Amino acid sequence: MKAAKIVSAPSGQFWTTTKNTSLSQRETLENTLVTLAALVGAKVVYKQMDSRYGIFYEVQAPGFSGFQSATNTIYELSQHLARVA
């Protein structure tokens, strides 16, 4: 599968949406994370807070190990899904 690319939008007017703006950034990241985790067959994702109140996640599925930030975990999940697609 050929990867999509990001390019500059054509000039002119554009419209934005406000859907899902009631969710916090944490909720948005966690919703994305659990959706992707389910696609790789994970039934559980561990969540751990460190001593500086940072939150880290570990996907409980073969090929995944170690706690990471939400964005890095999402990135790893998406890379895994891209390889198997």
MODELLER restraints for C-alpha pairs under 7 A, 6 or more apart:
rsr = mdl.restraints
at = mdl.atoms
rsr.add(forms.Gaussian(group=physical.xy_distance, feature=features.Distance(at['CA:29:A'], at['CA:70:A']), mean=6.33, stdev=0.5))
rsr.add(forms.Gaussian(group=physical.xy_distance, feature=features.Distance(at['CA:33:A'], at['CA:74:A']), mean=5.50, stdev=0.5))
rsr.add(forms.Gaussian(group=physical.xy_distance, feature=features.Distance(at['CA:36:A'], at['CA:77:A']), mean=6.25, stdev=0.5))
rsr.add(forms.Gaussian(group=physical.xy_distance, feature=features.Distance(at['CA:37:A'], at['CA:59:A']), mean=6.87, stdev=0.5))
rsr.add(forms.Gaussian(group=physical.xy_distance, feature=features.Distance(at['CA:37:A'], at['CA:77:A']), mean=6.73, stdev=0.5))
rsr.add(forms.Gaussian(group=physical.xy_distance, feature=features.Distance(at['CA:41:A'], at['CA:61:A']), mean=6.72, stdev=0.5))
rsr.add(forms.Gaussian(group=physical.xy_distance, feature=features.Distance(at['CA:42:A'], at['CA:59:A']), mean=6.72, stdev=0.5))
rsr.add(forms.Gaussian(group=physical.xy_distance, feature=features.Distance(at['CA:42:A'], at['CA:60:A']), mean=5.69, stdev=0.5))
rsr.add(forms.Gaussian(group=physical.xy_distance, feature=features.Distance(at['CA:42:A'], at['CA:61:A']), mean=5.04, stdev=0.5))
rsr.add(forms.Gaussian(group=physical.xy_distance, feature=features.Distance(at['CA:44:A'], at['CA:59:A']), mean=6.64, stdev=0.5))
rsr.add(forms.Gaussian(group=physical.xy_distance, feature=features.Distance(at['CA:44:A'], at['CA:60:A']), mean=5.56, stdev=0.5))
rsr.add(forms.Gaussian(group=physical.xy_distance, feature=features.Distance(at['CA:45:A'], at['CA:57:A']), mean=6.44, stdev=0.5))
rsr.add(forms.Gaussian(group=physical.xy_distance, feature=features.Distance(at['CA:45:A'], at['CA:58:A']), mean=5.51, stdev=0.5))
rsr.add(forms.Gaussian(group=physical.xy_distance, feature=features.Distance(at['CA:45:A'], at['CA:59:A']), mean=4.49, stdev=0.5))
rsr.add(forms.Gaussian(group=physical.xy_distance, feature=features.Distance(at['CA:45:A'], at['CA:60:A']), mean=5.60, stdev=0.5))
rsr.add(forms.Gaussian(group=physical.xy_distance, feature=features.Distance(at['CA:46:A'], at['CA:57:A']), mean=5.40, stdev=0.5))
rsr.add(forms.Gaussian(group=physical.xy_distance, feature=features.Distance(at['CA:46:A'], at['CA:58:A']), mean=5.01, stdev=0.5))
rsr.add(forms.Gaussian(group=physical.xy_distance, feature=features.Distance(at['CA:46:A'], at['CA:59:A']), mean=6.45, stdev=0.5))
rsr.add(forms.Gaussian(group=physical.xy_distance, feature=features.Distance(at['CA:47:A'], at['CA:55:A']), mean=6.84, stdev=0.5))
rsr.add(forms.Gaussian(group=physical.xy_distance, feature=features.Distance(at['CA:47:A'], at['CA:56:A']), mean=5.73, stdev=0.5))
rsr.add(forms.Gaussian(group=physical.xy_distance, feature=features.Distance(at['CA:47:A'], at['CA:57:A']), mean=4.62, stdev=0.5))
rsr.add(forms.Gaussian(group=physical.xy_distance, feature=features.Distance(at['CA:47:A'], at['CA:58:A']), mean=6.71, stdev=0.5))
rsr.add(forms.Gaussian(group=physical.xy_distance, feature=features.Distance(at['CA:48:A'], at['CA:55:A']), mean=5.65, stdev=0.5))
rsr.add(forms.Gaussian(group=physical.xy_distance, feature=features.Distance(at['CA:48:A'], at['CA:56:A']), mean=5.27, stdev=0.5))
rsr.add(forms.Gaussian(group=physical.xy_distance, feature=features.Distance(at['CA:48:A'], at['CA:57:A']), mean=6.39, stdev=0.5))
rsr.add(forms.Gaussian(group=physical.xy_distance, feature=features.Distance(at['CA:49:A'], at['CA:55:A']), mean=4.45, stdev=0.5))
rsr.add(forms.Gaussian(group=physical.xy_distance, feature=features.Distance(at['CA:49:A'], at['CA:56:A']), mean=6.27, stdev=0.5))
rsr.add(forms.Gaussian(group=physical.xy_distance, feature=features.Distance(at['CA:55:A'], at['CA:69:A']), mean=6.56, stdev=0.5))
rsr.add(forms.Gaussian(group=physical.xy_distance, feature=features.Distance(at['CA:56:A'], at['CA:67:A']), mean=5.49, stdev=0.5))
rsr.add(forms.Gaussian(group=physical.xy_distance, feature=features.Distance(at['CA:56:A'], at['CA:68:A']), mean=4.97, stdev=0.5))
rsr.add(forms.Gaussian(group=physical.xy_distance, feature=features.Distance(at['CA:56:A'], at['CA:69:A']), mean=4.70, stdev=0.5))
rsr.add(forms.Gaussian(group=physical.xy_distance, feature=features.Distance(at['CA:56:A'], at['CA:70:A']), mean=6.42, stdev=0.5))
rsr.add(forms.Gaussian(group=physical.xy_distance, feature=features.Distance(at['CA:57:A'], at['CA:67:A']), mean=4.97, stdev=0.5))
rsr.add(forms.Gaussian(group=physical.xy_distance, feature=features.Distance(at['CA:57:A'], at['CA:68:A']), mean=5.33, stdev=0.5))
rsr.add(forms.Gaussian(group=physical.xy_distance, feature=features.Distance(at['CA:57:A'], at['CA:69:A']), mean=6.19, stdev=0.5))
rsr.add(forms.Gaussian(group=physical.xy_distance, feature=features.Distance(at['CA:57:A'], at['CA:70:A']), mean=6.32, stdev=0.5))
rsr.add(forms.Gaussian(group=physical.xy_distance, feature=features.Distance(at['CA:57:A'], at['CA:73:A']), mean=6.86, stdev=0.5))
rsr.add(forms.Gaussian(group=physical.xy_distance, feature=features.Distance(at['CA:58:A'], at['CA:65:A']), mean=6.41, stdev=0.5))
rsr.add(forms.Gaussian(group=physical.xy_distance, feature=features.Distance(at['CA:58:A'], at['CA:66:A']), mean=5.74, stdev=0.5))
rsr.add(forms.Gaussian(group=physical.xy_distance, feature=features.Distance(at['CA:58:A'], at['CA:67:A']), mean=4.55, stdev=0.5))
rsr.add(forms.Gaussian(group=physical.xy_distance, feature=features.Distance(at['CA:58:A'], at['CA:68:A']), mean=6.54, stdev=0.5))
rsr.add(forms.Gaussian(group=physical.xy_distance, feature=features.Distance(at['CA:59:A'], at['CA:65:A']), mean=6.92, stdev=0.5))
